[in-house]
Structure formats: structure tokens, C-alpha cells
Amino acid sequence: MRIFAEKLPEHLQHQLMSVYLLFGNEPLLLQESRLSIAQKAKAQGFTEIYRYQADSTLDWHQVFDHFQAFSLFSSQQLVELTLPDGNMNAQLTGQLLALGDMLHPDTILVVIGNKLTKAQENTKWFKALATHGCLVNCLTPDLNRLPQFVMQRCRKLKLVPDPEALQMLAQWHEGNLLALAQSLEKLALLYPDGQLTLIRVEASLSRHNHFTVYNWTDALLDGKSNRCQRILRQLEAEGTEPVLLLRSVQKELRLLTTLHAQQQDASLHTLMDKHRIWKNKRSLYVNALNRLSTDKLYMLIQALSHIELSVKTRYDINPWPLLQAFSLQFTQAGLTPAVPD
């Protein structure tokens, strides 16, 4: 069973499972999911909560004891196990696999980890645990899901934003859901009637959005010119090194060029599998390939090389206008890339 974190409270109203796997990169969703499960478990008699970090110092016998010691007088327990970031060694995966054989209805297991990879989903330990429980997606909502996510948060606080206010809330808090939660609580206090207009939101809040270099490259691939410009302004204001943007887009241009060349011999679906392109990113690459010819890609590579040369050798040049112009050239098929003087 798989659900998004925002659907977890509704799920818990109907059932409480033996295993919950909380995976994602959004701290707010991970924390709220933990609390929701713990509160529901406590209400159903799971009065003891134990928390462990699955690092090299963990005594696994302590963890296993929670799943082995049962008697008529044993209390129901909830065990939280936080996994380390990055790759897990064979010893850790072996212990998790062993844990899958000890699951018991009187003990709830909550496993917490960072963004789940396809390789992790295919491991024996993950399949063993997932068979008995629920995978909760705690990833930061992408741009398409964000307005819906904001609206759900508003409903919980009895806030009713108009379309313009909803769009502004989503844009101003992209990549910073903790700030979104705080802003909505503030708005609920300021406006007891719950009505949120563009004027009220602008007057009450400041921008809290946070963008990464990858937000910019995604917008480039998707052909969203205005979004690219907005992200670049934010990255510049945050002091992001332009070289980081150059390196990221170089990688994307090389991949697009390769995909164009190899489409003669294989289907695009096969090529995307071969190059391990995430499924939720594939539509972005399709948009870019439909928009950009091979010749245009080579022109963009040349333009990017000139920008990089300017950034590294001419310290009197502001690179951000060059990146803004490059973004327009990337996102609009008809524009010819300009080469800096």
C-alpha cells in the first residue's frame, strides 16, 4: 500500500497497520507523519514508544526484543527506526530482513528514511516489510501538486483562499513547507473569517520560497521561461555560485544530445530506462526533445561554453544576465543562442 503523506490522517481513521515506511526528503512531512502514527497508536493502546538510530552503535538485540517478548501482561509498543542517509551496508540490510520475520500485531514498526530509490524498493528487506504495511511518500510536492497540497493545508485550518491567493502561497513557499505551515497558522490568526485574498496574503506575508539548481534545470527542460527567470532571481539573491548552474545544465545538454542520437536505434522509453531517468522526470525530457533539435542543442552547448569562459576569466562580467538570456534560448525553440562578447 502506498499513500502520500497528506493522505495519512485519513488512512489512520480507518486502520492502523503493523508497519509504516516513511521515506522522503521533506522534514515537515516526515515529522507530521511520525506524530500522526504515534497519536493513533497511543489512542489504540500502544502506550510505549521506543526510538532508535540504525547506525553502527545500535544494539539490534534491543530492537529485536520488542518483537519477541510477548505475554498476557505485555504492553503494546511502537518502535521507530531511523535509517542512515546514503547506501546501507550488508549488515544493516541483513538486520532489517531479520526484523521482517519477527513482526507481530502487538508491536508497530515505523521505519524512517530519506528519498527512496528504485534499488532500495527492490531489496529483500524492503519487500519483506512493505508486504505487511504502508509506504508513506514524504517527498516535497512537485510544482504541479503544490497548489493542491496548499489547499489541503488551508482546509485543515478553515482557510478559503481565492485562486490568486492560492497561487501566490504556492509560489512563495515552494521548497519550504515548514514556512508554509507557519504562514498558514499566521493567516488563520489574522483573518478569523478564513477568507484569503491576494491583497491579504501580500499584506501579511513575505516570500519564503527556496529553490535549488535542480528546480532551474527542470524548468529549462519543461520550457517554462517565466519560472526559469523567477528561480534565477532567487538563486542569485541566495548567493548561489553560477558555476553550479553551468555544471548542472551541461549534464542535461549532454544527455539530451545522446538521447537524440540514439533515438534512431531504440525507443525513447527504452533509452530512458537505460539512462536511469526517473519516471516523474521523463515528461520533462520529452518536452525538451520535442522542442530542441540536434542543431539547437549544439548551439546551446556552444553558448554555454562561452558563458563558462566568461565566468572563469572575466570577473568584470555579471553572469546572471547571461544565464537569464540562456534560459530564454533553452525554453523557446525559435530563439538562436547568443554568444557573449
C-alpha positions in Angstrom: 0.0 0.0 0.0 1.3 3.4 -0.9 -0.1 6.8 0.0 1.1 10.4 0.1 1.8 11.9 3.5 -1.2 14.3 3.3 -3.5 11.2 3.0 -2.1 9.5 6.1 -4.5 11.1 8.6 -7.5 9.9 6.5 -5.9 6.4 6.3 -5.4 6.3 10.1 -9.1 7.0 10.7 -9.9 3.6 9.2 -6.9 1.4 10.1 -3.6 1.0 11.9 -1.1 -1.3 10.2 1.8 -3.2 11.7 4.4 -1.5 9.6 4.8 2.1 8.3 7.7 3.1 5.9 8.2 6.8 5.9 10.5 7.8 3.1 11.2 11.3 1.7 13.2 14.5 1.8 10.6 16.8 3.4 11.3 17.2 7.2 7.8 18.6 7.9 6.0 15.7 6.3 8.3 13.1 8.0 7.7 14.7 11.4 4.0 15.1 10.9 3.6 11.5 9.7 5.5 10.2 12.8 3.3 12.2 15.1 0.1 11.1 13.4 1.0 7.4 13.7 2.2 7.8 17.3 -1.0 9.6 18.3 -3.3 7.0 16.6 -1.2 4.1 18.2 -1.5 5.7 21.6 -5.2 6.0 21.3 -5.4 2.3 20.5 -3.4 1.2 23.5 0.2 1.3 22.2 1.4 3.2 25.2 5.2 2.7 24.9 7.3 4.3 22.2 10.9 3.4 21.5 13.2 5.3 19.1 16.4 4.0 17.6 19.0 5.3 15.1 20.2 2.5 12.8 23.9 3.4 13.0 27.0 1.4 13.8 26.4 1.8 17.6 22.9 0.3 17.6 22.4 -2.8 19.7 20.0 -4.8 17.4 19.2 -7.2 20.2 17.3 -4.3 21.9 15.3 -3.8 18.8 14.5 -7.5 18.4 13.4 -7.8 22.0 10.4 -5.6 21.3 9.2 -8.2 18.7 9.9 -11.3 20.7 8.9 -10.7 24.3 5.1 -11.4 24.5 2.9 -12.4 27.3 -0.6 -11.8 28.6 0.7 -8.8 30.5 3.0 -7.3 27.8 2.2 -3.8 26.7 1.6 -2.9 23.1 4.6 -1.0 21.7 5.6 1.3 18.8 9.2 1.1 17.6 10.7 3.9 15.4 13.8 3.1 13.4 15.6 5.9 11.6 17.8 4.7 8.7 21.1 6.4 7.8 21.4 8.6 4.7 23.1 7.1 1.7 23.9 3.5 0.9 23.3 0.9 3.6 25.8 -1.9 4.2 25.1 -5.6 4.1 25.0 -5.9 7.9 22.2 -3.3 8.2 20.1 -4.8 5.4 20.5 -8.2 7.0 19.2 -7.0 10.3 16.2 -5.3 8.6 15.5 -8.6 6.7 15.6 -10.5 10.0 13.2 -7.9 11.5 10.7 -8.7 8.8 10.4 -12.2 10.1 9.6 -11.0 13.7 6.7 -8.7 13.0 3.9 -9.0 15.5 0.5 -7.3 15.8 1.3 -6.1 19.3 4.3 -4.1 18.1 4.1 -1.4 15.4 7.3 -0.8 13.4 7.9 2.7 11.9 10.9 2.9 9.5 12.1 6.4 8.6 14.4 7.2 5.8 15.4 9.7 3.1 14.3 9.6 -0.5 13.6 6.1 -1.6 15.5 4.8 -4.6 14.3 2.1 -7.0 17.2 -0.1 -5.9 16.0 0.1 -2.3 12.5 -0.8 -3.3 13.7 -4.0 -4.9 15.7 -5.2 -1.9 14.5 -8.2 0.1 14.3 -6.3 3.4 12.1 -3.6 1.9 9.7 -6.0 0.2 9.5 -8.1 3.4 8.5 -5.0 5.4 6.3 -3.4 2.7 4.2 -6.6 2.4 3.0 -6.1 6.0 2.5 -2.3 5.9 2.2 1.0 4.2 4.7 3.1 2.3 4.1 6.8 3.1 5.6 9.2 0.5 7.1 12.2 2.3 8.8 13.8 -0.7 8.4 17.5 -1.2 5.4 18.0 -3.5 6.4 19.0 -7.1 5.2 22.2 -8.7 2.1 20.5 -10.2 0.9 19.1 -6.8 1.9 22.0 -4.7 -1.3 24.1 -5.1 -3.4 21.1 -4.2 -1.2 20.5 -1.2 -1.6 24.1 -0.1 -5.4 23.9 -0.4 -5.5 20.7 1.7 -3.5 22.5 4.4 -5.8 25.5 4.2 -8.9 23.3 4.7 -7.5 21.9 7.9 -7.3 25.5 9.3 -10.7 26.5 7.8 -9.0 28.9 5.4 -10.5 29.6 2.0 -8.0 31.1 -0.5 -9.2 32.5 -3.8 -7.3 31.2 -6.9 -4.8 34.1 -6.9 -4.0 33.8 -3.2 -3.6 30.0 -3.6 -1.1 30.5 -6.5 0.8 33.1 -4.5 1.0 30.9 -1.4 2.4 28.0 -3.6 4.9 30.2 -5.3 6.1 32.0 -2.2 6.6 28.7 -0.2 8.0 26.3 -2.9 10.7 24.1 -1.3 9.9 25.4 2.2 6.9 23.6 3.6 7.8 24.4 7.2 7.5 28.1 6.4 4.2 27.4 4.6 2.8 25.7 7.8 3.8 28.7 9.8 2.4 31.2 7.3 -1.0 29.5 7.2 -1.2 29.5 11.0 -0.4 33.2 11.0 -3.1 33.9 8.4 -5.6 31.9 10.4 -5.0 34.1 13.4 -5.0 37.3 11.4 -8.2 36.5 9.5 -10.8 34.6 11.7 -13.3 34.7 8.8 -10.8 32.4 6.9 -11.2 34.4 3.6 -7.8 34.7 1.9 -7.4 37.2 -1.0 -4.3 38.2 -2.9 -4.3 41.5 -1.1 -4.5 39.9 2.3 -1.7 37.4 1.6 0.6 40.1 0.1 0.0 42.4 3.1 0.6 39.7 5.7 3.5 37.5 4.4 6.9 37.7 2.8 8.5 35.3 0.4 9.8 32.0 1.9 10.4 30.0 -1.3 13.6 28.1 -1.7 14.9 26.9 -5.0 17.7 24.6 -5.9 19.8 24.3 -9.1 17.7 21.3 -10.0 14.5 23.4 -10.0 16.1 25.5 -12.6 17.2 22.6 -14.8 13.7 21.1 -14.5 12.1 24.3 -15.6 14.5 24.5 -18.6 13.7 21.1 -19.7 9.9 21.8 -19.4 10.2 25.0 -21.4 8.9 27.3 -18.6 10.6 30.6 -19.3 8.9 32.7 -16.6 9.6 30.1 -13.9 13.3 29.9 -15.0 13.6 33.7 -14.6 12.0 33.6 -11.1 14.3 30.8 -10.0 17.4 32.5 -11.3 16.5 35.7 -9.4 16.1 33.7 -6.2 19.3 31.8 -6.7 21.2 35.0 -7.3 19.7 36.6 -4.1 20.8 33.5 -2.1 24.4 33.7 -3.4 24.4 30.6 -5.4 27.6 30.0 -7.4 26.9 30.4 -11.1 29.4 27.5 -11.8 27.0 25.1 -10.1 24.2 26.0 -12.6 26.6 25.7 -15.5 27.7 22.2 -14.5 24.1 21.0 -14.0 22.9 22.2 -17.3 25.9 20.8 -19.1 24.9 17.4 -17.9 21.4 17.8 -19.2 22.5 19.0 -22.6 24.9 16.1 -23.0 22.0 13.7 -22.0 19.6 15.3 -24.5 22.2 15.1 -27.3 22.7 11.5 -26.5 19.0 10.7 -26.5 18.6 12.5 -29.8 21.3 10.5 -31.4 20.2 7.1 -30.0 16.5 7.5 -30.9 17.4 6.2 -34.4 18.1 2.7 -32.9 15.8 2.4 -29.9 12.5 3.7 -28.4 12.6 6.7 -26.1 11.1 4.6 -23.3 14.0 2.0 -23.6 16.6 4.8 -23.7 15.2 6.5 -20.6 15.3 3.1 -18.8 18.9 2.7 -20.0 20.0 6.2 -18.7 18.0 5.7 -15.5 15.8 8.7 -15.9 13.3 8.9 -13.1 9.7 8.3 -14.3 8.4 11.6 -12.8 11.1 13.4 -14.8 10.5 11.7 -18.2 7.8 14.1 -19.4 10.3 17.0 -18.9 12.8 15.3 -21.3 10.1 14.5 -23.8 9.1 18.2 -23.8 12.8 19.2 -24.3 13.4 16.7 -27.1 10.2 17.8 -29.0 11.3 21.4 -28.7 15.0 21.3 -29.3 16.6 19.9 -32.5 20.1 18.4 -32.5 21.4 21.6 -34.1 19.8 23.7 -31.5 21.3 21.6 -28.7 24.8 22.0 -30.2 24.2 25.8 -30.4 23.2 25.8 -26.7 26.3 23.8 -25.8 28.4 26.4 -27.6 26.6 29.3 -25.9 27.1 27.6 -22.5 30.8 27.2 -23.2 31.2 30.9 -23.9 29.3 31.8 -20.7 31.5 29.4 -18.7 34.6 31.0 -20.2 33.3 34.5 -19.3 32.5 33.4 -15.7 36.0 31.9 -15.2 38.1 34.6 -16.9 36.3 37.9 -16.9 35.5 38.9 -13.4 34.0 42.3 -14.6 31.1 40.5 -16.2 27.9 39.7 -14.2 27.0 36.2 -15.2 23.3 36.3 -14.2 22.0 38.3 -17.2 23.8 35.8 -19.4 22.1 32.9 -17.6 18.8 34.6 -18.0 19.3 35.0 -21.7 20.4 31.4 -22.0 17.3 30.3 -20.2 15.1 32.1 -22.7 17.1 30.4 -25.6 16.7 27.0 -23.9 13.0 27.3 -23.3 11.9 28.9 -26.6 12.7 26.8 -29.6 12.7 29.7 -32.1 15.4 31.8 -30.4 19.0 31.4 -31.6 21.6 31.3 -28.7 23.6 34.4 -28.4 27.3 34.2 -27.7 28.7 36.7 -25.2 31.3 39.2 -26.5 
